[in-house]
């Protein structure tokens, strides 16, 4: 009785093992990337006359960061409000700015399962009369108006 050539068996086992390892490695990369895909970013631009508020909103698990550049011609104020569906989660505003410009950044809490899926960004005059705004979505886009 003759045994099979053990070098061929070892070689075949090694190839199968490498293929399984490679497949597991790729699957691991896909699963590791899944939480990162839960975050989103959207670019916003609100312009009213010579005043503007422009920047980026970035979503993470339980917060939204709004990084914006604000220019107030006359007296203006900007606001940011985070929602999960139609439920308000957090609300922040700048002070009233008159004829000045600079960064106006907000950190909004969204401490619910799934976090925020949309935010309102808007501008008012010194009497808090609504001038213009946008609704931005975690999916990566903004639309004019508050929805």
PyMOL commands that set and color helices and strands:
alter all, ss='L'
color gray80, all
select helices_A, chain A and resi 6-38
alter helices_A, ss='H'
color red, helices_A
select strands_A, chain A and resi 40-48+51-60+63-84+87-93+97-103+106-109+118-125+130-137+141-144
alter strands_A, ss='S'
color yellow, strands_A
deselect
rebuild
show_as cartoon
